[in-house]
Amino acid sequence: MKRKLIVLAALALSFTLAHAQEKNTLHLNGSVSGVTTGKVYLQKFIDKYYVVVDSAKVQNGQFSFSTKTVLPEIYGISLDSKENPYMLFLDKNKTTVNLDPASDYQNTEVTGSALHALFKEYKSKEDVKIDEFIKQHPSSLVSAYALYRDFSYRLSPTEIESNIKLLDPSLHNTTYVQVLNKLVKTLSNVSVGKTAPEFSAKTPDGKTVALSDRLGKGYLLIDFWASWCPPCRRENPNFVKIYQKYKDKGFDVLAVSLDKAKDKWVKAIADDHLDWTQISELKFWQSEIIGKYGVRAIPTNFLVDSKGVIVAKNVFGDDLDNLLRELLNK
């Protein structure tokens, strides 16, 4: 029931934000490599997850959509409605897709959509400077998406605002810019020197733990991670070493997982030897806690003092080690 409510709320938000966007008939057809029958699912991208909006039968390896939908916009296409789809940037042009399900759709080919071609070009570049990219493509949804997805978590609130101003006003009512505007306010509330917002969630054994329960004993690292996050898992051995080194000197960790499946979360805790307090809402990116902290990518962390004041953000490895040595030796 909760999942249905989340999906309905997300759809309502999407439709509200897109009310000014014109609906057009989508002309999308294609083929599926190695598949002759079944279904292809068209999914709408809504802030880090997808919702199915239509499906088409695969007949002799071919499929076709003529859905009335918002264009231009970001969609996904897949053979299974429960799996991560291939991301499609669709415009009003007739688009053809050769969907290749092997290797998570990596070899899928798309022709016709100029918007998707620009997205592919953007993804092929290294060391993109987002302000320069936006200036080159101020009216493109790709620019709004890139700022929203790939840069929002590494920019300051002021930098996000300045990049939004570079976007054409036609993009300001899109979901992506609306999320960014909200994020600016949130990030300002969790900057260094501010008091970390209160939150609570359950441990694997069902005990509710609040942030305030863990304060007052020294420095606390609030660590956002998940079992499905490779960078998080690679960082965990560093956290283990640092925790063992400083746990008796006034340092502790409160980990907040973005997992969906409890069994995978619990297994990762055991496999990575994470001996500190672990909590999760098991809501993936719909977590209310990450909403309070403006978390757009993981791993992300906040170091707070005994009163809950944020003293540092996103400190890892040697940087965290050096910072704790300085703070705890004062």
C-alpha positions in Angstrom: 0.0 0.0 0.0 2.8 2.4 0.9 4.5 1.7 -2.5 1.3 2.6 -4.3 0.9 5.8 -2.4 4.5 6.8 -3.2 3.9 6.1 -6.9 0.6 8.0 -6.9 2.2 11.0 -5.1 5.1 11.0 -7.6 2.8 10.8 -10.6 0.7 13.7 -9.2 3.9 15.7 -8.7 5.1 14.9 -12.2 1.8 15.9 -13.7 1.6 19.1 -11.7 5.1 20.2 -12.7 4.6 19.2 -16.3 1.2 21.0 -16.7 2.7 23.7 -18.8 4.5 21.3 -21.1 2.7 20.2 -24.2 1.6 16.6 -24.7 2.3 15.1 -28.0 2.0 11.7 -29.7 5.2 9.8 -29.2 6.4 8.1 -32.3 8.7 5.4 -31.0 9.3 2.0 -32.6 12.1 -0.5 -32.7 13.4 -4.0 -32.4 14.7 -6.2 -29.6 17.9 -8.2 -30.1 17.4 -11.9 -29.5 13.7 -11.6 -28.5 10.7 -12.3 -30.7 7.8 -12.1 -28.2 7.0 -10.5 -24.9 6.5 -6.8 -23.9 8.5 -3.6 -23.9 7.7 -1.2 -21.1 7.9 2.6 -21.4 8.7 4.2 -18.1 8.6 7.8 -17.0 11.7 9.1 -15.1 10.7 10.7 -11.8 13.5 12.0 -9.6 15.8 8.9 -9.5 13.2 6.2 -10.2 10.8 5.1 -13.0 7.0 4.6 -13.3 5.5 2.5 -16.1 3.3 4.6 -18.4 2.7 2.2 -21.2 3.7 -1.1 -22.7 3.8 -2.6 -26.2 3.8 -6.1 -27.5 6.9 -7.5 -29.1 5.9 -9.2 -32.4 8.5 -10.9 -34.5 11.1 -8.9 -32.6 9.4 -5.5 -33.3 7.5 -3.1 -31.1 5.9 0.3 -31.5 4.5 3.1 -29.2 2.2 6.0 -30.1 1.5 7.2 -26.6 0.2 10.6 -25.9 2.7 12.0 -23.5 4.8 15.0 -22.5 7.7 15.8 -24.9 10.5 16.5 -24.6 11.1 14.4 -21.5 13.2 11.6 -20.0 11.9 8.0 -20.2 13.1 4.5 -19.8 12.5 1.4 -21.9 12.9 -2.2 -20.7 11.7 -5.8 -21.1 10.9 -6.1 -17.4 8.9 -3.4 -15.6 10.7 -4.1 -12.3 14.3 -3.7 -13.7 16.3 -0.6 -14.4 15.5 0.5 -17.9 17.6 2.0 -20.7 17.4 5.8 -20.3 15.9 7.6 -23.3 15.8 11.4 -23.9 12.8 11.7 -26.2 11.7 14.7 -28.2 9.0 15.2 -30.9 11.1 13.5 -33.6 10.3 10.0 -34.8 12.7 7.7 -32.8 13.9 4.2 -33.5 15.4 2.0 -30.8 17.4 -1.3 -31.3 17.0 -2.6 -27.7 19.7 -5.0 -26.7 18.9 -6.5 -23.3 22.5 -7.9 -22.9 24.8 -6.3 -20.4 22.1 -4.0 -18.9 21.2 -2.6 -22.3 24.6 -1.1 -22.8 24.7 -1.9 -26.6 21.2 -0.4 -27.3 21.2 2.0 -30.3 18.9 5.0 -30.6 18.3 7.1 -33.8 16.1 10.0 -34.6 15.9 11.8 -31.2 18.2 14.9 -31.3 17.8 15.2 -27.6 19.1 11.7 -27.0 22.0 12.3 -29.4 23.0 15.3 -27.3 22.7 13.2 -24.1 25.0 10.6 -25.6 27.5 13.3 -26.6 27.4 14.7 -23.0 28.0 11.3 -21.5 31.0 10.7 -23.7 32.8 13.8 -22.6 35.3 13.9 -19.7 35.7 16.8 -17.2 32.6 18.6 -18.3 32.3 22.1 -16.9 28.6 22.4 -16.3 28.4 26.2 -16.7 30.0 26.0 -20.1 27.8 23.1 -21.2 24.7 25.0 -20.2 25.8 28.1 -22.0 26.2 26.0 -25.2 22.8 24.3 -24.7 20.7 26.6 -22.5 17.3 25.4 -23.8 18.1 21.6 -23.7 16.6 19.3 -21.2 20.0 17.6 -21.2 21.5 20.6 -19.5 18.9 20.7 -16.8 19.3 16.9 -16.2 23.1 17.1 -16.1 23.0 19.9 -13.5 20.3 18.0 -11.5 21.9 14.5 -11.7 25.6 14.9 -12.0 26.5 18.2 -10.4 24.0 19.1 -7.7 25.8 17.0 -5.1 29.1 18.6 -5.6 28.1 22.3 -6.0 27.3 24.8 -3.3 23.8 26.3 -3.0 25.2 29.5 -4.6 26.8 27.6 -7.5 23.5 25.7 -8.1 21.6 29.0 -8.2 24.0 30.6 -10.6 23.8 27.6 -13.0 20.0 27.6 -12.9 20.1 31.2 -14.0 22.0 30.1 -17.1 19.2 27.8 -18.1 16.5 29.1 -20.5 13.3 30.1 -18.7 11.5 27.4 -20.7 13.2 24.8 -18.4 12.3 26.4 -15.1 9.0 24.5 -14.7 10.6 21.1 -15.3 10.8 18.6 -12.5 14.6 18.9 -12.5 14.8 22.6 -11.9 12.1 22.4 -9.3 14.1 19.8 -7.4 17.2 22.0 -7.7 15.4 25.0 -6.3 14.3 23.0 -3.3 17.7 21.5 -2.9 19.3 25.0 -2.7 17.2 25.7 0.4 17.9 22.3 2.0 21.7 22.5 1.4 21.7 25.9 3.1 20.2 24.4 6.2 22.9 21.6 6.4 26.0 23.7 5.7 29.0 23.7 8.1 28.1 25.6 11.2 24.4 24.7 11.1 22.7 22.2 13.5 22.1 18.9 11.9 18.3 18.2 11.5 16.9 15.6 13.8 15.8 12.2 12.4 15.2 8.7 13.5 14.8 5.2 12.0 15.1 1.6 13.0 18.1 -0.7 13.4 18.0 -4.2 11.8 16.6 -5.6 15.1 13.7 -3.1 15.1 15.0 -0.6 17.7 14.3 3.1 16.9 17.4 5.3 17.1 17.3 9.1 16.8 20.2 11.3 16.0 19.8 13.1 19.4 20.4 9.7 21.1 23.9 9.6 19.7 25.0 13.1 20.6 26.8 14.5 23.6 29.8 12.1 23.6 32.2 13.7 21.1 32.2 13.7 17.3 29.7 11.7 15.3 29.9 10.9 11.6 26.5 10.6 10.0 27.2 8.2 7.1 24.8 7.8 4.2 25.4 4.6 2.3 23.7 1.4 0.8 24.6 -2.2 0.2 24.0 -1.7 -3.6 26.4 1.3 -3.8 29.9 0.1 -5.0 31.7 3.4 -4.0 30.2 3.0 -0.5 31.4 -0.6 -0.2 34.9 0.4 -1.3 35.0 3.2 1.4 33.8 0.9 4.2 37.2 -0.6 5.0 38.6 2.9 5.5 35.8 3.7 7.9 36.4 0.4 9.8 40.1 1.4 10.3 39.3 4.9 11.4 36.5 3.8 13.7 38.8 1.3 15.4 41.4 3.9 15.8 39.2 6.6 17.3 36.2 4.9 18.8 37.7 5.1 22.4 38.8 8.7 21.9 35.4 10.4 21.4 34.4 9.3 17.8 31.3 7.4 16.8 29.4 6.6 13.6 25.7 6.6 12.8 25.0 5.0 9.5 21.9 5.6 7.5 21.3 3.1 4.7 19.3 3.8 1.5 18.6 0.1 1.1 15.2 -1.3 0.0 15.8 -5.0 1.0 16.5 -5.7 4.7 18.3 -9.0 4.0 20.8 -7.3 1.6 21.4 -4.5 4.1 22.0 -6.9 7.0 24.4 -9.0 4.9 26.4 -6.0 3.8 26.8 -4.9 7.5 28.1 -8.4 8.4 30.3 -8.8 5.3 32.0 -5.3 5.7 32.4 -5.7 9.5 30.5 -2.5 10.3 30.3 -2.4 14.1 28.7 0.9 14.6 25.0 1.8 14.8 23.0 1.1 11.6 19.5 2.5 10.8 17.4 2.6 7.7 13.9 3.5 6.6 14.3 0.9 3.8 12.8 3.4 1.3 15.6 3.8 -1.2 15.7 7.4 -2.6 12.3 8.1 -1.1 13.9 8.3 2.4 12.6 11.2 4.4 16.0 11.5 6.1 18.0 12.1 2.9 15.4 14.7 2.0 16.3 16.7 5.1 20.0 16.5 4.3 19.8 17.1 0.5 21.6 13.9 -0.2 21.8 13.4 -4.0 24.6 10.8 -4.2 26.2 8.3 -1.9 28.5 7.9 0.0 27.8 11.2 1.7 28.6 12.1 5.3 28.4 14.8 7.8 30.6 15.2 10.9 28.9 16.8 13.8 30.1 17.8 17.3 28.6 16.8 20.7 25.9 19.4 20.2 25.0 18.3 16.7 26.6 21.2 14.9 28.0 20.3 11.5 31.8 20.7 11.4 32.6 19.0 8.1 30.9 17.4 5.1 32.1 14.6 2.8 35.4 13.7 4.5 36.8 10.4 3.6 40.0 8.3 4.0 43.1 10.2 5.1 41.2 13.5 5.2 38.8 12.1 7.8 41.7 10.6 9.7 43.7 13.8 9.8 40.6 15.9 10.8 39.7 13.6 13.7 43.3 13.6 14.9 43.2 17.4 15.0 39.8 17.6 16.6 40.3 14.9 19.2 43.8 16.1 20.3 42.7 19.7 21.0 
